[in-house]
Amino acid sequence: MNRLTDKGRAALHWAFLAALREEKNEIGSIHLLMGIQCANPQILADVSLSSLGISPLDVSDVAQIQQEMQKRFMQASLARSKEESGVPGIAVPFAFGSKEIMEIAAKCSDSFGARTIGTPHLLYATLRVDSQLAGKLGQANLDGARVLSLCRDYKDGEEGESTAQMIQKMQGRTFRSGIGYDLHRLAGGRKLIVGGIELPFDKGPVGHSDGDVLAHAMCDAILGAAGAGDIGTHFPDTDPKWKGANSMLFLEHARKLLDEKHFAIEWIDAVVITEKPKLGPHFPKMREALAKALGVSIDHIHLKAKTNEGVDAIGRGEAIAAHVVATLTSR
Ligand code: MG
């Protein structure tokens, strides 16, 4: 709770009031949505809550609201005193409907590297726990992807843009895709490193660097999308500097190039082809390592695994390969 921004905290206060007006004992997702709208009207500026059958909260008459709250507190206090005679103090009959909302909002903020939790994260979490509400808002032009963009663009101290501003920004953006492919022969006595993670296996890639096919294909896809050549031009395998190099360095270099060219990674999709070992169980760690090197959230990286059905060099376990498509946006 102490990571909440002023507007985030205000959203909870207004949500509390919304629940109070409906004489509910719990703050539900709809109340929180109303609270978010009151605290940061900009974020839901293009969404008419009333057209979704939700009556927006009128927060213009603060004195009346205070009066109403005081009355409810008193009632609650009296009710509790009767139940537990002799116990003084004010009892609040309210509970925050879903602890889950705060947990999801916190995780969302973490995943985009923010320190504070703002109204975009609360909105994201609200829609995650209430799929019905998410469906309604999706129809009103505020779908999950758009809310996620609000969270991605969130900066500590600012509360994000309205959807209208965002659509305008999106329209000015350029999208570019790049493709990357890599293959390495597998031989005994080499470490098998894929996606920055060492996997237990009796063979590994033959190569100048650590031979990480996934990282190499990813690097090429990113460089291709940015129109910045390929991995060979940036890290020639004739240069002893790159002998045995950790391929995460290549991705970090690609990331710097993207910054210089004002490109951001929108999405990366990859497939790694190998007969053995099974890669799926290692994907969470690989995504973490790749996302860290590229400075993006793991939500931007998608990994898939395939075998080659026993056919060709890959099928015989003599090689490992990867294909990657990277999509960038200008910023
Ligand atoms: Mg390679």
Residues whose N, C-alpha, C, O or C-beta is under 5 A from the ligand:
A	BS01	MG	D182 L183 H216
